Amino acid sequence: MEGFATVVQVLSDLAVIALCVFLVVFLVRLKTALGVLEREIRELSARTLPVLDNLEVITDKIRNVAENINDQVELVRDSINTVREIANNVVDFERRIQARIEEPLLESIGTIAAVVKGLRAFFVRLKA
């Protein structure tokens, strides 16, 4: 029985050694893979930083353009309001002029028409 225990212990020691060798090989491959991954991340980071800087510049320019557009829209809105006020003032001025001139003008035309009718009647009477 003692020989069997020795054989089992030797086999278990060999299994542990084989497992350690496998783990060493696995860890070496993992280290290599992690080194490649680290290199690729560095390259990606080096390529990404200029893109991010450009993106920041583009974002600032877009923000400036949007602000300028807002300013221009406000100017157009103010101009439209000014034109609207001017148009309203012209319409009000036209109404005031029409109110002041129309009635006296109609009265004058009525008076002239009456004078013409009177003269016509006078001349008709004079001829007869």
C-alpha positions in Angstrom: 0.0 0.0 0.0 2.8 2.3 0.7 4.0 1.8 -2.9 0.6 2.8 -4.2 0.6 5.9 -2.2 4.0 6.8 -3.5 2.8 6.3 -7.1 -0.3 8.4 -6.5 1.9 11.1 -4.9 4.3 11.1 -7.8 1.4 11.2 -10.3 -0.2 14.1 -8.4 3.2 15.9 -8.3 3.6 15.4 -12.0 0.0 16.8 -12.6 0.9 19.8 -10.5 4.1 20.3 -12.4 2.2 20.0 -15.7 -0.4 22.5 -14.5 2.4 24.9 -13.5 4.1 24.6 -16.9 0.7 25.1 -18.6 0.1 28.2 -16.4 3.5 29.6 -17.2 3.0 29.1 -20.9 -0.5 30.6 -20.6 0.8 33.6 -18.6 3.6 34.2 -21.2 1.0 34.2 -24.0 -1.3 36.5 -21.9 1.6 38.9 -21.3 2.4 39.0 -25.1 -1.3 39.6 -25.9 -1.5 42.3 -23.2 1.6 43.9 -24.7 0.1 44.0 -28.1 -3.2 45.4 -26.7 -1.2 48.1 -24.8 0.6 49.1 -28.0 -2.6 49.3 -30.0 -4.3 51.3 -27.3 -1.3 53.8 -27.4 -1.5 54.0 -31.2 -5.3 54.5 -31.0 -4.8 57.2 -28.3 -2.1 58.9 -30.4 -4.5 59.0 -33.4 -7.5 59.9 -31.4 -6.1 63.0 -29.6 -5.8 65.1 -32.8 -9.2 64.1 -33.9 -10.7 65.1 -30.5 -8.8 68.4 -30.8 -10.2 69.0 -34.2 -13.6 68.0 -33.0 -13.3 70.6 -30.2 -12.3 73.3 -32.7 -15.2 72.3 -35.0 -17.6 72.4 -32.1 -16.4 75.9 -31.2 -16.9 77.1 -34.8 -20.3 75.6 -34.9 -21.2 77.3 -31.7 -20.0 80.6 -33.1 -21.9 80.1 -36.3 -25.0 79.3 -34.3 -24.6 82.5 -32.2 -24.1 84.6 -35.4 -27.2 83.1 -36.9 -29.1 83.9 -33.8 -27.8 87.5 -34.0 -28.7 87.8 -37.6 -32.2 86.4 -37.0 -32.7 89.0 -34.2 -31.6 91.7 -36.6 -34.0 90.5 -39.3 -36.8 90.3 -36.7 -36.1 93.8 -35.6 -36.0 95.0 -39.2 -39.3 93.4 -39.9 -40.8 95.0 -36.8 -39.4 98.4 -37.9 -40.9 98.0 -41.4 -44.2 96.9 -39.8 -44.2 100.0 -37.6 -43.4 102.2 -40.6 -46.2 100.6 -42.6 -48.6 101.2 -39.8 -47.5 104.8 -39.5 -48.0 105.3 -43.2 -51.5 103.8 -43.1 -52.4 106.0 -40.1 -51.0 109.1 -41.9 -53.1 108.2 -45.0 -56.2 107.9 -42.8 -55.6 111.2 -41.1 -54.9 113.0 -44.4 -58.0 111.4 -46.0 -60.1 112.4 -43.0 -58.8 116.0 -43.2 -58.9 116.5 -46.9 -61.9 114.3 -48.0 -64.7 116.2 -46.3 -63.6 119.8 -47.3 -62.8 118.5 -50.8 -66.2 117.0 -51.2 -67.8 120.2 -49.9 -65.8 122.2 -52.4 -66.8 119.9 -55.2 -70.4 120.2 -54.2 -70.2 124.0 -54.0 -68.5 124.1 -57.5 -71.2 121.8 -58.9 -73.9 124.0 -57.4 -72.3 127.1 -58.9 -72.0 125.4 -62.3 -75.7 124.3 -62.1 -76.7 127.8 -61.0 -74.7 129.4 -63.9 -76.2 126.9 -66.3 -79.7 127.7 -65.1 -78.9 131.4 -65.3 -77.7 131.1 -68.9 -80.6 128.8 -69.9 -83.0 131.4 -68.4 -81.1 134.2 -70.1 -81.4 132.6 -73.5 -85.1 132.0 -73.1 
